[in-house]
Amino acid sequence: MDRPATDRRTATPDRGTAPAAVACDDLVVRYGTTVAVDGLSFTARAGEVLALLGPNGAGKTSPVETLEGYRRPDGGSVTVLGADPVADHAAVIPRIGVMLQRGGVYPALAPGRVLRLFAGYYDDPEDPDALLDLVGLEGVRGTPWRRLSGGEQQRLSLALALIGKPEVVFLDEPTAGVDPEGRLTVRSVIRSLRERGVCVVLTTHELTEAERLADRVVIVDRGRAVAEGTPAELAADRSDGSIRFSAPAGLDTAALAGAIGAGAELTETEPGQYRLAPGGTAVPDALAALTTALAARGTAVTDLRTGASLEEAYLAVTGGERIGDGTGGGRDGGAGRGGGRRRGRR
């Protein structure tokens, strides 16, 4: 969307030199005797997308809610745009946007009306009509929220997070329940925010989304940061020089390995998923031999890649606990986002 000349995001800063837009420094959050966040530290800069990953109850929601000013740290500190989000709440709130995973909208309000309502909370809001077009909701602008699909509700929630032209945006599961076309829209919006110098902090259960969108990833487990880096760096740390690919299940792995070269080993790690250890064959030569052998058998190969994936890195550092495991009421105290929280000027 077009920006006026007075927009405070007129230039995209260099992410390497920009000051921290959000920072957690040795953060501790407790719920009674339960320590949900245990000395967590991370930063995110202007023009950067930071993804927080971790199993349910790992301690992702609590630091975000602390950064948003909804709870006080029990230890350590947090800052947003150089300010304390609790002590300086009134100054910080107009400069941030918060996307809830669900709720936060009166069921009878339609997208056009609710965006105009929330625009009134800000001195210099986005144009509600432009936001409707941006998130692909122009066609349902008059439909009550309760009649929108789950994906449309998500996109409206994203639009509401952007209505105040925020400098920092917190996104909770931004593509949960969104159809493929909607996912493309959400990804495009996030990329445009980064290009305009907005700091984006997102929590997600979808590793592919983090891999596609995030400049940096912090993997949180038991309230601590257990790994941090770019998706490529985290994957490279777990790389073993193997080649991974998808193909029909039940291939003759021994025959294919023999066609690649001495010492090559091919295993089917799960139905339709394969791992090739090239042995003494150089990776480029092994790739060429593999695709030739599969083509000779009339077999199509997909998702061909060398090295590990972000998912494999994630599973390694969390001890094999997949995102989404558990009941959601564990170490994070079950105190996730609820319908009682409000947006706008709180």
N, C-alpha and C positions, 0 to 999 in steps of 0.2 A: 504494500500500500504506500501511497505517496506520503512524504513527511514534510511538514513545514520547516522553514529555515530556522525557526527557533527550537526545533526538537533537540532535546538534550543528548540524542544519540546520533549526531551528525557525522561522526567519523568512527570507523571501526579501529579500536586500539590493537596494537601488537600484543597478542596473548602472552608472549614471552616476557614482556616488560610491564604489562598492565598491573596495577595494584590488585590485591585480592578483593573481589566483590563480596564473597562470603568466606568465612573462616571459622573452623572449629579448632580449638586449641585444648587438647587434653580434656575433652568434654566428658562429664560424668552425669548420668541421669538415673535416678532411683525411683522405684515404686514400692514404698514400704521397705522391706528388706531385700527386694529384688533389684539387682543392678542391671538395668537395661542397656546402658551405654557406659563403657568402662575405659576411659582414657582415649577417646576417639579424636583424631586430628586429621584435618584435610582442608584444602583451600580450593576455591574456584575463581577464575578471573573473568573480567569483562570479555565478551566475545568467545566464551568457552562453554561447551556442553559437558557437564559432569554427571555421570550415572552412578548411583548407589545401588549395588547389587547385594543380595544375600537371601538366605532362607527366611521363611516367615518367622518372626520373633527374633531375628538376628540383631536388631537394633538400628533399623534404617529410618523408621518413622519418627522416633523420638528426637534425633538430632535435627531433622527437618522442621518439626514442630517448634523446637527451641530456636532455630534460625528465624522462623516466622514470628516469633515473639509470643507463642502460646504457652510456653512453660519456661521456668527459670532453671538454669543449670544447677545441679547439686555439687558440681565441681568443675574446674576449668572455666572456659569462657567461649563465647561466640560473638562474632561481629557480622553485620550486613552493611555494606557500603560504608565501612569505617565506624559504624554506630552500634550501640547495644540495642538489639531489637525489643527488649523489654523496657529499659530505662528511657530509650528514645523512640518508643513505639509510635507516637503520633507523627514523628518525622520520617520514620522508616516506611510505614504502611503505604503512603501514596506512591512510593518508589518501587514497590514489589507487586508481583502478581502471583496468585495461588490458584492452582487447578486441583480441585478435589476429584477423587475417583468416582464419587457418586454423591447425589444429594446437593443441597445448597441452593436449590431453586424452588420457588413456590410452584406446585404442580399445575396450577391453572394459567401460569404466565407463558406466553409464546416467546420465541427467540427475539423477535423484533422489539417487543415491549420490554423484556427483561434487560436487554442490552441498553436501551434508552434509559431505563431506570438506573442501572449501574453507572452509566456515563455521567449521570448527575452527581455522583459522589466525588468526581475529580474536576480539577480546574481546567485541564487541557486533555480531554479524553480522545480516544480514537473515534472515528466516524462509525457509528453502529452499523450503517448500511454497508460500508466497506468491509467491516469485520464479518458480517453475514456472508458476503461474497467470498471472502478469503477462506473461510472454513466450510464453504459449500452448503450453507443453510438457507440461501435465498428462497428456495422453493418451498420451505416449510416455515417461513418467518411468522406466519399467523397460527401455527399449530401449537396447542398447549403442550407444555413440557412433558406431561404425563403420557401424551400420545406419540411422542418421538421415540424412535428406536434407540436402543442402548448406544449405538455408535453416534447417532445424532445428538444425544444428550452429552456424550463425551466431547464432541466438537463444540457444542455450546459452552461447556465448561471451559474449554480452552479459550474460546473467544472472550469469556468473562475474565479470564486471567490476564488478557491482553488489553482490556478496555482502557486502563489507566496509563498506557505507554510505559510499562515498567522497565526498570534497569536490571532487575533480577526477577526471574520467573521460576517458581517451584511447581513441578509437574508430577502428579501422583498417578502412575500407570496411564500415561496419556493415550495409549492405543488399545487399552483393555476393552474388549467387546466391539471394536471398530472393524468394519468390513475392509477388504483389501483396498478399495478405492479411497475410503476414508483414511486408511493408514498412510497412503501416499500424500494426502492432504496434510495430515498432522506432521509427517516428516518434513514436508516442504516448508511448513510454517516454522518449525524448530530451526531448520537450516537458515531461514531468512532472519530469524531472531539473532542467531550467531553472527551472521554477516553484518547486522546493524550494531553489533557490540553489546548485545544483551547477554548477561550471564544466565545460563539455564542449568538448573539442578533438577534431575529427574530420578525418581525411583521406579524401577520396573522389574517385572518377573520375566520379561522376554529378552533373552540374551541376544537374539538376532537384532532387536531394536537397538540395544546398547552398542552392538558391534557396528551398526550402520550409522548411528547418530553421534555417539559420544567421542569427544576429544580425549577424555580421560575417564577411567573407571576406578571406583573404590569398592572393593569387595569387603563386606562387613559380615563378621560372624562372631556371635557371643559378645556383641557390643564393642568389638575392636576391629580396626582395619587390618585385614590379614594379607591384602595385596593391593597395589595401586600402580597405575600406569596407563598408557594408551592400550586399546584393545590389541594392537599388533605386538606391543611389548609383552603384555601378559601372555599372549599365545606363544610368542617366541621363547619365553622362559620355560615352556613345557614342550617345546619342539624336540623331537627325537630323530629328525631327518627322514621320517616316513612320508608316504603318499597316501592320502585318504580319498575315497571316492564312493559314489552310490551307483548301484547297478542291480539288475534283477537278482533275487536271492537264489542261492544254491549253485553258484558258478563253480567250475572245477578249479579250485584254487591251486592245486599242485601243478596242473598242466600250465596254467597261466604263469605261475612263478618260474617254471622251467623255461618258458618262452622269453622271459625277461633277462635272465642271466644267472650265472653261478652265485649261490649264496642268497638269492632273493627269496623272501618269505611273504606269502600272501595269506591273510587270515580274514574270515568273515566275522567281524566283531559283534554284529547283530544282524538279523535278516536284512539283506540288501545294503549293508554298510561294510566296507572293506578297508583294510589297512595293509599297505605294501611296504615292507622293509627292503630297500634295494640291494642290500648286501654290498658287494664290491662294485656295483654298477653306479655310475654317476647319475644323479637325479634327472637331469635333462634326457639322458639316454634311456633311463628306466621309464620315464613318462612316454617317450616316443614308442618304446617297445610295448608298453602296456596298451596304449591306444590302438596300435597296429594289431596286437593279438586280439583285443576285444572286437575291433572292426571285422577281422577275419571270421569271427564267430557270429557276426551280425548282432552284436550286443552294444546297446547304447550306454554311455557312461554320463553321469551327471554329478554335480557338486564335487568336481575334481580339484584338489588342493594339496599343497605341501605343508608340512608342519601341523601344529595343533590349532584348535579353534578356541575362541573365548570360552565356550561351554566346557571344553576339556580343562582349561586352566581353572575355571571356576570350580568344577567338581574336584580338582586336585587340591586346591587350597582350603575347601570347606569339608574335606574328608568324604566327598562323594554324596553330600546332601544336596539334592536338587532343589532349585528354587520352586517354592510352592509346597514343599513338603511340610507336614505338621498341621496343626489346627489353627495357627494364626494368633494364638493367645499365649505364646511362650515368653521368651526373654524380653520382648518389647512391652510386656505388661498388658497386652491386649488393649492398649490405649491408642489405637490408630485413629484415623480421621473419622469423625462422626458427623451426622446431619446437624448437630447443634452448633457447629462452627459457621461463622458468617464471613462473607467476603466484603470487600469495599473498605470504607473507613470504619475501623472497629473501635 
